[in-house]
Amino acid sequence: MKFFLFLYLISGFLHANETAPYLVYLRPGAVLKKLSDQTSFALSKGIYAKVLEKNFDKRDNIIVYDKMGVPQYEVAPNDIVEIESDIRILPSVKGDAIYPKPTLYQAKNEDLFLDTQVNIHFDYLSTGALAEINNQESTSAIGNRVEVRTLLISLFPVDFGVSLNYEKATWTENFEQTSLSILSFGPHLQKSIYEEDKYSFHLSFGAEFAPIYKTTSVNFRDNFQGVLFDIGAEGLWETDYGKWSLGSHIRRHDVTLISGRNKMGRAVPETLSINSFGLTIGYKYEWDL
């Protein structure tokens, strides 16, 4: 009797451990079935994900979780590679042992999954601060901005990366054309809010340093340095022609005067702020190192 009680307790302990999702590798070509509408699609390349058996006894179907820990898909057992035992940290390392430093030629098997997105922005800039120092009446301008953004894709709920931007805007007043040129770069964060198999929606946050921020015309040229802050919302669609995005961004420019050349006796303040709002369209592709 005690023996059967012991077996019952051991079985309960094992099933308790099995109820927690664990990390696996989904093979390229693995067929995922969406739980909400039962539609299926095949993976173009292998990915890492957390899964849990739907039935521990039969182990015929396995539930796949997204980065938010929500069950989203179903996959067959032969489409996964179990790696949990390979990455488990064993308590067999001696705490008082001294190990030599890794050699310069020591190999590491580490894959980095990244995505790069190229965006075209159509911005409306509130240039009242520039108009004031230029003795102009125009307080707005339309600018075109090109952005290249690369993010590191991981199991964290927030993706980290960098963004590089170049923007050009021009306006004309009294037959005099003024141009604004901005080159900026800095860290970028992206938070996924909603995900489906072919559509996702995310928020993005960025802070950029602008080593080039200048206004030029026939009569003057002013050079600034700036810090720019960006908040955006974008939707991403997977089509037969790749992944495309549409969205909107709000930006704030805080700039400081570095040097200025004045032929008309203008007084230029040391600091000023500019706000902008725009729409964007982009193309994203994924790669790894």
CORTA-V405475 format. One record per residue. N is the residue number from 1. RES is the residue in one small letter. D_LAST is the distance of its C-alpha to the last C-alpha in Angstrom with 1 decimal. Layout:
N/RES/D_LAST
N/RES/D_LAST
This chain:
1/m/57.5
2/k/55.4
3/f/53.1
4/f/52.4
5/l/51.9
6/f/49.3
7/l/47.4
8/y/47.5
9/l/46.1
10/i/43.3
11/s/42.4
12/g/42.4
13/f/40.1
14/l/37.6
15/h/37.7
16/a/37.3
17/n/34.0
18/e/32.8
19/t/33.4
20/a/30.4
21/p/27.1
22/y/24.4
23/l/20.7
24/v/19.7
25/y/17.1
26/l/18.2
27/r/17.9
28/p/17.0
29/g/20.4
30/a/21.7
31/v/24.7
32/l/25.0
33/k/28.5
34/k/29.1
35/l/31.8
36/s/33.5
37/d/34.3
38/q/33.3
39/t/31.2
40/s/28.5
41/f/25.2
42/a/22.5
43/l/18.8
44/s/16.8
45/k/13.8
46/g/13.9
47/i/13.8
48/y/15.2
49/a/18.6
50/k/21.9
51/v/24.8
52/l/28.5
53/e/31.1
54/k/33.7
55/n/36.3
56/f/35.9
57/d/38.7
58/k/37.6
59/r/33.9
60/d/33.9
61/n/31.7
62/i/29.0
63/i/28.3
64/v/24.8
65/y/24.5
66/d/22.6
67/k/21.0
68/m/24.6
69/g/25.9
70/v/28.0
71/p/28.4
72/q/27.4
73/y/26.9
74/e/28.3
75/v/26.6
76/a/28.1
77/p/27.7
78/n/26.5
79/d/23.4
80/i/22.0
81/v/20.8
82/e/22.2
83/i/20.1
84/e/22.4
85/s/24.2
86/d/21.2
87/i/20.0
88/r/23.5
89/i/24.6
90/l/27.8
91/p/30.7
92/s/31.4
93/v/30.1
94/k/33.0
95/g/33.2
96/d/35.3
97/a/33.2
98/i/31.7
99/y/28.6
100/p/27.5
101/k/24.5
102/p/21.3
103/t/21.4
104/l/19.4
105/y/18.2
106/q/17.4
107/a/14.2
108/k/12.1
109/n/10.5
110/e/8.2
111/d/5.6
112/l/5.1
113/f/6.7
114/l/8.0
115/d/11.0
116/t/12.8
117/q/16.6
118/v/19.1
119/n/22.6
120/i/26.1
121/h/28.5
122/f/32.3
123/d/33.8
124/y/37.4
125/l/38.0
126/s/41.0
127/t/42.1
128/g/45.4
129/a/44.8
130/l/44.1
131/a/47.2
132/e/49.3
133/i/48.6
134/n/48.8
135/n/52.2
136/q/50.8
137/e/51.5
138/s/48.2
139/t/46.2
140/s/43.2
141/a/40.8
142/i/38.2
143/g/34.8
144/n/31.8
145/r/28.4
146/v/24.9
147/e/21.9
148/v/18.2
149/r/16.5
150/t/12.9
151/l/12.7
152/l/10.6
153/i/11.7
154/s/13.2
155/l/16.6
156/f/18.5
157/p/20.9
158/v/19.8
159/d/16.5
160/f/15.9
161/g/14.7
162/v/16.4
163/s/18.7
164/l/20.3
165/n/23.7
166/y/26.5
167/e/29.9
168/k/33.1
169/a/36.5
170/t/40.0
171/w/43.5
172/t/47.0
173/e/50.2
174/n/53.5
175/f/52.0
176/e/49.6
177/q/45.9
178/t/43.5
179/s/39.8
180/l/37.1
181/s/33.7
182/i/30.9
183/l/27.5
184/s/25.7
185/f/22.3
186/g/21.5
187/p/19.9
188/h/19.8
189/l/20.2
190/q/20.3
191/k/22.4
192/s/22.8
193/i/26.5
194/y/26.9
195/e/24.8
196/e/25.8
197/d/24.2
198/k/24.4
199/y/25.2
200/s/24.2
201/f/25.6
202/h/24.3
203/l/25.5
204/s/23.7
205/f/24.8
206/g/24.0
207/a/25.7
208/e/25.4
209/f/27.0
210/a/28.8
211/p/29.6
212/i/31.2
213/y/33.7
214/k/36.8
215/t/39.8
216/t/41.8
217/s/45.1
218/v/48.0
219/n/49.6
220/f/46.9
221/r/43.4
222/d/41.8
223/n/38.6
224/f/37.0
225/q/34.1
226/g/32.9
227/v/31.0
228/l/30.0
229/f/29.5
230/d/28.0
231/i/28.6
232/g/27.6
233/a/27.8
234/e/25.9
235/g/26.0
236/l/23.3
237/w/24.4
238/e/22.6
239/t/24.7
240/d/24.9
241/y/23.6
242/g/20.4
243/k/20.2
244/w/22.7
245/s/23.9
246/l/27.3
247/g/28.3
248/s/30.3
249/h/29.8
250/i/32.3
251/r/31.8
252/r/34.0
253/h/34.3
254/d/35.9
255/v/36.6
256/t/38.7
257/l/40.7
258/i/39.8
259/s/42.2
260/g/44.5
261/r/46.9
262/n/50.0
263/k/52.7
264/m/54.5
265/g/55.0
266/r/52.4
267/a/51.6
268/v/47.8
269/p/46.9
270/e/44.2
271/t/42.1
272/l/41.7
273/s/39.6
274/i/38.5
275/n/37.3
276/s/35.5
277/f/34.8
278/g/33.0
279/l/31.5
280/t/28.1
281/i/26.5
282/g/22.8
283/y/20.1
284/k/16.7
285/y/13.8
286/e/10.7
287/w/7.2
288/d/3.8
289/l/0.0
